[in-house]
Amino acid sequence: MSAKNVGTKTYSLLMFLAVSILAGVLVAGLGLPFAALAAGTTRAAATALQDVPADLAVPPQHEASNMYMADGSLLARFYDQNRQYIPLDQISPEMQMAQIAIEDHRFFEHGAIDLQSIFRAAVSNAAGGTISGGGSTLTQQYVKLVRVQLCNGEKTCEQEVQAPNMDRKILEMRYAVALEQNLAKEEILERYLNMAYYGDGAYGVQAAARHYYNIDASELNVAQAAMLAGLVQNPGATDPVHNPQAALARRNAVLDAQVRYQGMPIEIAEEAKLEGFDASQVQDTPNGCQGTAYPFICDYAQRVITSEQMSSLGETFQDRLNTLNRSGLEIYLTIDPVDQDIVQNTISSVVGPEDAVLAIMNTVDPKTGRIVAMAQSRPVMGDGPGETAWNYSVRYDMGGADGYLFGSTFKVWTAAAAVQQGNFPDTTYYNVRPTQNWRGQWFRGCGNERFQLIDNYSTSNAVAGQTSGNFNMVTGMMWSVNNYWVSLVRDVGACQAVDMAERAGVEISQPVEGEATLDDFNYVPSFTLGAAKVTPLSMAVGYGTFANRGVRCNPIILDSITTRDGVEVPVPDADCQQTIDPQVADAVNYVLNRTHTSGLSASTYVPNGIDQASKTGTSDNSQSSSAFVGYTPDLSTSVVVAGDNRSEAWLRTPEQARNVQTMPLSPLGGRGLGSYSRGDAGALWRPAMEQLMQGMPQSKFEPWVSPVPITPPPGQASTAPRSNNGR
């Protein structure tokens, strides 16, 4: 025998003596003076022990958070450790007995420290020339698990609290004694079973039962319980998914322990040993949003939860993310899958995920701000064909892309600014030509300042039969007469139109400091024709502000959040505020209702007794996008079909041939949007809204009453519908 082995065995025996003495001290409540402890190693250990607090701060166990749709169906789980905490009475007696048999069969007979086990472990360590372990009670094991959790994933800390040395053992003993003075054995067992790692990503017995057997912990039988109980000692080497033979051997060892220590009839144990492991029952638990039914809804909600809007969950982003992944939150969203599927199916029936164009549709409740639906033609999150990482509905900082041009739907902001300044729908006329160049004309800026347009800027009217003549705000909107709206924004001011858009809730896609904002368009006359790239969600909100008589409600995705203890966590509210005068909103509703029933949107009108209003929009003569925003007093929906400037198919197409109305769409058999129904984004709005409106009250807009007599001039353009090929 080498000197080294002799020294190691001697050291192990000394450790045994030290631990034995310390155990006596601990069991006595640490009542003996430390001077009474042995010298040398024992004295050093006692000194270390004296510096340790008597009680271990036991935090709540890390537990997965659940996210649900509005109907209560589970959408996603978020976790650092896949765990669901359950009380002891929801864990089968078979599981409780199996875990005790293999880890600490005298658990209910000894105190926090088992001197018999310490003695056996010390002798074994001395004989084997190691000091690696053994002798720990189940309570001590739980203490170690708690100390690992307190490391919060810091690897050096985790190595230290699991190091095979005397200091660690002493700490665990002291904490174990304190713990058993405050908790009953059953409480410790419950916590242990919920905290232990059972391999293959399953923390706690409930997650393990769901993962390996697709059942609850309350349903575990003798064989299943023995299998799980055996995993705790070395889960990486014995989990049945990756090491089935080792797992079965370990399970049989547990059954043997139950026969030996608990009096289990040998016939029951032998019968349990015959049971194999059915790998087909293994259930994986996705973590996060990818792979869920609605990944972009999930991702948007997650971003809200981890944003500064939810500072109650933590001071920093990482704090809030840790809370989401560790605190067992119950999160409910505003979106019902039935409504979401209506909108998603409408999009997917027209535009495919691998097509060169994108389709995006958002619906909100204008009176509450609740998001009703958020859909896009690429609904799968990933990097494969037809998949994407972008939520095209929202701002860049919330997972969105570049934003989209909504074309003539922006005329509504100029209309609102005009009414605010005393220019009313039926009495504000301009005589326009088919094409006009605005160079040299003076436009209103911010306040009362004016600026002269130096560069060439020509605009043309696009609707056949409505290209010239006298138009008022109603007929100018009905037929989307571009030169009417440039004339109006010249006198009203793009700055004032921008202000109305901001008041309504419209957001540019990338409102990052130093980047573009809507205010950059204060001196841009083409703002009235849709020059700014904005988020589709904010356009639904913006038009919804008119539906709500000028009260803007910010969009909300979170309905409620509760902690594992059932305490409600405040979620962002819609902060509904009167940002636009109610009479201004009534005038806009009047104009857009006439557009929807008698103008370019007429074919989208649903005759169900519910008031509706809308506006069409295109950009670059339909080359870049086709848009449609329509609403009722209770729902507001925006739709945009736009070229995907990141798509290889779009980029391969010659620039002069890029047109969202002619690009082939796979669900239409290669035909373009222009050949489908009315041929623009409104063709998606009607079928979705028709279904969403079913069963809703027959709500009406507040009537608009003009404060001045209506006296149309001679030669006024007709208000009768002539064409539905809108702009």
N, C-alpha and C positions, 0 to 999 in steps of 0.2 A: 504494500500500500504506500503511495507517495506521501510526502510531507504535506503536499497541497491538499490531498484528500483528508488526511488527518486533521489539518487545520480547519478545513471546511466543516467536517463533522463536529469538531469541538465548538466551532462558532455556532452551528445549528443548535447544539445542546444548550449553549449559553443563551441563545435566543429563546429557546423553550423555557428555560428557567426565568428569564426576564419577563416573557409574556405571561407565564404562570403567576408570577408575583404581581405583575400589573393587572392581570385578570382579577386577582383577589382584591386588589385595591379598587378596581372599577366596580366590581360586584358590591363592594361595601359602600358604594356611593362616593368613591374618591375621598374617603374620610381619613385615611392614614396620612401622616406627614410624609412628604417626599424624601426627607432625610432617612426614613426607615428603609428605603429601597436599597437594593444591592449596589455596590460600587461598579465602576467601569461602564460597560455597555448599558447596564440597567440604569445607572445614574444618568447617562446621556439621554436614554429614552425617556426617563422620568422628567428631565429638564424640558425636552421637547413637548412632552405631554402637558406640562404645566402652562405652556404658552398657548394651548389650544382652547378655544371657547368650548364650554360644556355642551352647548346645543348646536346642532347642525341646522342651518337655514334651509328648509326644504321648499323649493319653489314648486309651482304647479308643473305637472309633467307636460312635456311638449306634446301637442295634440293637433291633428290635421284640422284645417278649416274647411267647411263645406259651402259651396255656392249653389244656390237654387234659382231656377226660373220662377216666374210669378205664380205658376200653378203648383209649385212645390216639388217639381221634378229636379233631381240632382244634375247640375251642369258640370261642376268641376270640384276637385279637392286640391288643396295647397298644403304642402308639408315639407319640413326638414326630415321628420320621422313619421312614417305612416302609422299613426296610432289613433285609436278611438277608445277613450277611457270609459269603462263600464264598472258598475258596482259588483261586489263579490257575489251577490245573489243572482247575477246574470252570467256567472261563470260556473260551468257544470261541476258538481262535486267530484266527478272523475278527474277533471283537470286539476282541481285543487289538491287532491290526494296524490296524483302522479308527481306534481311539482315538489311537494313536500318529501315524498319518498326518495327522490333522486338527489335533492339538494340539501335537505336538512330533516331527516326522518324523525328527529327528536324535537322538532320545532316547538310543539306545544308542551314539551316537558321541561325544557331548560329556559334560562333567562336569555339576556341579550348575547351572552358568551357561553359557549359549551366547552367546559374544561376537558371533558372526555375527548372531544374532537381535537382540541388543541394538543392534548397529550399524544393522540394517535398521529397527528400531522407532524409533530416535532420528532417523534421516533422515526417516522417514515422519511422525513427530510434528512435526519442524521444518517440513516442507513443508506440513503441514496446520494448523499454528498451534495444536497441542494438546500436552498431555503425558499423554494419557489412558491409554496402555497399549501392549501388544505386547512381545515379547522374552522373556516368561516361559517357562521350561522347564516340563515336566510336573511336575518335582520342586517348583519354586516354586509352581505351581498347587496342588499337594497341601498345601504349607505354608500357603497362604492358606485352604484348606478347614479345616485343623486349627485355625487361629487363629479362624475363624468359629465352629467348634464350641466352642472354649474360652470364647466369649462367653455360652454357655448361654442363648441367645435374647434377650439384652439388646440392643435395637435400636441404641442409641448406640454400643455397643462394635462391633457388626457393621458399622456405617457407617464407623467409624474404621479397622478392619482391611481394608476394601475401598476406602478412599479413594484416588483417582488422584494420589498424590504420591510424592515422592522417598523420604521416610522409610519408607513401606511397602515400596517396592521393595528398599531396602537391607536391611531386616529379613528379607524373604523370601530374599534372596540369602544372607545369613549363615546363616540356619536351613537353607537348602537344602544349603549346603556341609557343614554339620555332619551333616545327615541322610544324605548320600551317603557320608560316612565310616563310617557305622554300618549302613547298609542296602544290600543289593544292588539293582540296577535293577529286577529282577523283583519284589522285595518292595515297592518304591515303586509300581510299576505295579499290583500287587494292591490295595494300600491305596487308591490313587487311584480305581480302577474300583469299589471298594466304597463310596467316600465321595461321589463326584460326584453332583450332583442332575440327574436326567434328566427333570424336568418332571412335571406332573400328579400330584404327591405321591409320586413314586417316587425313592427315594434308593438309590444303588448299582445295579449292573448286573443283579443277580439280581431285585430288586424291579421294575426296569424291564422286564426280559424277561417276567416273570410278568404285569405290568400291561398292556403293549402287545400282547403276542403269545401269552400264556397258555402259555409254555414256559419251560424253565430256561435260564440263561445259557450253559450248555454246548451248547445246541442252536441258538444263533443262527447264521443263514447270512450270506452276504456282504451282501445287501440289508438285512436286519434289523440287522446289526451297524453298517452305515454309517448307518442311520437313528438308532440310539441314540447313536452317537459324535457325530453332528452336533448333538445336543440340548444338550450341556454348555455351549457358549458362551453361548447365550441360550435357556434352556429355556422361559421364559414365552412367547416369541414363536414358537417352532418346534415345540412338541409336537404330534404328529399328531392328537390327539383334538380340539383346539380350533383348530389351524392346519394342516390337512393339506397345503395347497399349499406353504406355507413349509417344512414339514417335509420334503416330497419334494425341494424345491429344495436344501435344506441337505444332505440325504442324497446327492444327486447331486454336490454339491461335495466331499463326503468321498470318494466313489468316484473322482472326478477326481484328488484328492490321492493316492489309492492307486496310480492309474495312473502319476502323475508321479514319486512318491517311492519307491514300493515295487515298481515293475515289474509291477503287476497287468495281465494281458492286457486290452486294451481291449474284447475281445469279452465277457469276464466282466463287466466294468463296465457295458457297454451292456445286457447281459441283465438285470443287477440293477436297472438304471434302469427297466426295463419293469414291474417288480413294484410293484403298488399297495399301499395300506395297508388292511387289513381291519378296520374299526372294530368288527365283531361279535365279534372275539377279545379286545377290551379287558376286563380283569377289575379290578373295584374291590376293594380290600382294606378291609373294615370295621375301624374302630378302636374298641375298647371292647366293651361288653356289648350295647348296643342293636342289635337286628337279628340277634342270634345265636339258635341253636336253643333255648337255655335261659338267657334273659337274667337271670333273678333268681338262679339258681345262680351265674352268672358275677359278678353284682354283689355277692352276698354274699361270694364268694371274694376279689374285689377289695378289698372293705372290710376283710376280715381282713388282707390283705397290706399295706394302707396304715395299719393300726392299730398301736397300741403293742405289740401281741402280736408284731409282726415288726420290732422295733427293730434287728435285725441288718441290715436293708435301709436304715436311715437314722435319724437322730436325730429328725427332725420328719416330720409328715405329708407335706410337700412333698418332703423328701428321699426318702421311701419311694416317693412317686408318681413322682419322677424316675427312681428305680432301676427301677421297673416299666416305665416308658415308654422307657428308654434302654439297658438293660443286657442284653438278649437272654436273659432268664430262660426256663427251661423249667418250666412249672408243671403239675402233675398233680393232679386232684381225686379225691375218694373215690367219686363217683357214676358208676355205669355207665348209659349211655343206655337199655339194655334195662329196667332196674329203674325208671328215671325215667319212661319211656314207659308202663309198666304203671300206675303211679300217676296220671300225667297223663291217660291215656286213660280211666281209671276216673272221674275227676272230670269230664272233659269230656263223658262220656256221660250225665251227669245234670244238671249245672249249666253254663249257657252264659256266655260272657264279658260279654254285655250284660244278663244277668238282674239282678234287684234284690237277689239274695242272692249271697253268696260261698261257695265251698267251698275248704278248705285241708287238705292232707294231708301229713304228714311221717313218714318212717321212719328210724330209726337202728339201728345195731348196738349193743346195750347193753353188750357186752363190750369194745368198742374205742372207742366214741363216734363211729365213722365215720357220716356222714350217707349214707343209702342213697338217699333220694328227698326232694324238696322241690317240691311242686306246688301250683298254685292255679288256680281257674277263670278267671282272667284271666292267661294265660301270656305275653302280648305286652307288652313295655315300650314305652310311648308315651302320647300324649294323645288318640288317636283313640277312636272308639266301641269299647267293650269292651276298651280298653287301660288300663294303669295305670303309675304310677311306684313303687307300693308293693310290697314283698315282704311279704306278709301273715303269713309264718311267723315272723318274727324281731322283735327289739327295734327300737324307733324309731331308736336311734342306729346301727343296722346296716341301715337302709333300710326298717324296718317301719312299721306303722300303729299303731292304738290298742290292739291286743290284743283278746281275745275271752273271753266268759264260757263256761266249760266245765261249769257246772251241777254235777250230782251226782257227776261224776267226782272232785270235791274230797273226797268222803266218805272216800276212801282215806287222806288225810292224817290225818284224825281216827282212823281205824282204826289206823294205824301208831303214832300217839301213845298210843292206848289200850293197845296190846299192849306198848309200851315201858314203860308204867306198871304192867304186871301184869294187865291186863284182857284175857282171852283170847277168841278168836272164838266158841267153842261154849258158853261159860259166862257171858258178859256179857249179861244180859237187862234189858230195860225193857218195861213194859206201857204201851202208848201208845194215845191216842185218835185219831180221824180228824182233828180240828183242835184245836190247842192254842195258847193265848196265854201267852207266856213273861214277860210283864210282872211285875215284882216278884220274880222268881226270882233266886237268887244263882248267879253263874257264876264259874268259876275264871279268874283272870287269869294273869299271868306269875309264875313262882315259886309261892309258896303263897298269894298274895293272892287275894281274892275281890271281886267287884263285883256290885252289884244292877242289874238291867235296869230302867230307869225308864220307857222308852217302850213303847208297844204293839208287840208283835212276834208275829204269828200265823203258824203254818205248818200245812199240811195234807198228808196222805198221798194219793198220786195213783193208785196202782195198784188197780184194782177187786179186791175180795176180800182185800186185804192192807192195810186201812186202820186196823185196831185189833187189840189183843191183845198177847201176849208175843212178843217178837222177840229173837234174839241177833244177834251181829255178822254171822253168815253169812246168816241169813234177812233181816236188816235191809238187807244189801247186795244180796241177790238180788232183792228187791222194791223196793229204793230207798225205804225207809220214812223219810221226812223227819223225823218226830217222834222216831224212834229215834236219829237222828244228832244232832239238836239236844240231846236228852237226854244223849247221850254226850259231846258237846263241852262241855256245861255242866259236867260233872264232870271231864273230861280237860283242858279249856282250849283255847280258840282259839289262844292264844299257842303252845302246844305243837304244835298242828296246823300252824300257820304254820311253826314251826321244822322240822317234818318235810318240808314242801313245799320249803323252802329247801335242806335237806340233800339232797333228791332231785334238785335242780337246776331247780326251777320258777322262772321269771322273769316279773315283771310287765313290761308292754310298754315302759314309759318310766322305767327306773331312773336318772333324771337327778337330780343333786343339787337338792334343794328340791321334787322331784315325788314322786308316790306311790310307796311300796314295799310289799312284802308285810307288813312289820312294822306297817303302818298298820292291819292287820286283827287284831292281837293281842287286841283286846277286842271283836271283832265276831262274835257267834255264827253269823251267816249265812255266815261263811267256809266252814263245812263243807258248805254247799249251793252253793258256787261264786260268791261275791260279788266276787271279784277278776278283773280282765281280765288275762289272761296270754298268752304267746306260744305258738302251736301247737307249735313246735319244742321248747320247753322241756317241754311236757307229754309228748311222746314220750320225752324224756330222763328225766323224772321217773318215769314208769311203768317205763322201762327199768332204773332203779336197783333196783327190786324184782326184775325179771327176773334181774339180776346179783347177787342176794343181798346187796343193800345197798351194793354198790360203784358209786358214781356216776362215770360217764365223761362229761366235757364233750363237747359235739358238735364234731366237727372236719370241715372241708370240704377242707383241703389234705392231700394224700397226700405230695407231695414237691415241692421246688423245687431246681433246679440252675442254676448260672451258665453262661455261654457256654463256660467252660473245663471244664465238667463237675464243678465243685465243689458238693457238697451244701450247701444253706442250711437251717439248722434251722427247722422249722415248728412251730406250736403243737401240743403233744400233748394227749391227752384228760385228762391229770392224774387218772387213775382212783384214787379213794380210797374207803375204807370209811367212809361217812358215816352209815349206818344199820346197826344190829345185824343180822347174818345171820338170826337166828331171828325177828326182827321182820319181815324181808322174807319169810321162809318162811310166816309166818302170813298176811301180806297176800296172797301168791300163792295160798294155800289158799282164802281167802275169795273172791278174784276169779276163781279157776278154777271154783269152785262157781257163781258168778254167770254165768260164760260158758257152762257146760255145762248148768245146770239153772235159771237165773234169767232175768232180762229179756234177757240177751244170747244166749240159747240158739240162736236162729236164725242167729247169726253163726258158730257153731262149725263148724270144718272138720275132718271125721273123717279125719285123715291120720296119726294116731299121734303127733303133736306136741302137747305140753301147751300150752294157751292160757288166757289170763285177760283179763278186760276189765271195763269199767264204762261204762254209758250216762250221759248228762247232758243236761239242757235248762235253759234259763233263761227266766224270765217265762212259764212255761207254753208253751214253744216259740215264743214271740213273737220273742225276740231271737236264739236260737241252739239248735242241736241238735248235741251232741258225742258222741264215742265214742273211747275210748282202749283199745287192746288190745295184747297182747304174747305172745310165746313166749320161751323162754330165749335166743333168738338174734335176735329182731327186735321192735321196739316201734314202733307206729304210732298217731298221733293224727289224728283227723278232726274238723273242725268246719264246720258249715254255718250261716252267720250273715247277718243282715240287714246290708246295706251302708249305713251311715248317711250316706255321701256320695253315694249313688246318687239321681238324680232320681226314678227309678221307685219307690224305697223311700219317699222323702220325699213323693211325690205320693199314696201310699196312706194313707188315714185311719189314724190311730194304732191304733185299736181293731181294724183289719183286718190289721195287720202281723203276719204269722206265717210263719216259715220253712217250715212244713209245708204251707202252702196257697198261698204265692206262686207264680205260674206260672213254670215252668222250660222254656226253649226246647227243649232236647234231648228233653224228655218231651212235646213237643207242647202245651205250656201247662198240663199237669197239675202238681200240686205234689208236694213230696217225700213228703208223707204217703200218696200213692197209689202210691209206688214201693217195691217189695219190702217190707221190714219197716217202712218209713215214717220212718226217722230216719237219722242219720249212720252208723249201723252198716251200712246198706245199701251204703255205699261201702267200708267197711273190709273186708268179707268178700271181694268179688271181687279186690281188690288183694292182700290178704294170701294168698289162696289161690294166686295165681300166684307171689308172692314166695317162698312156702314150698316151692314145687316143687323137689325135689332136695336139700332140706336134711335133716340128720340128725333122727331122731325124738327130739328132746331132751325131757327131763322136768325139772319143778321138783323141788327138794329137798323131801321130804315134811315136812309140819308135824306135830309130835308135841306134843299139848297137855300141859303139865306138871301139869294137875289133871284129875280124873275128870269126864266129861261127864254131867251129871244134868239133863236138860231138865225144867222145871217143868210142872205140869198146864196144859193149854190152850195149849201152845206152837204157834205158827203153823206151818202145813205148809211143808215145803221142796219140795213137788212143784210143777213149773211150771204156772202157770195162765194167764199172759198174757205176750205179748211186746211189748206197747205200752208201752215203758219210759219212765222219766224219768231 
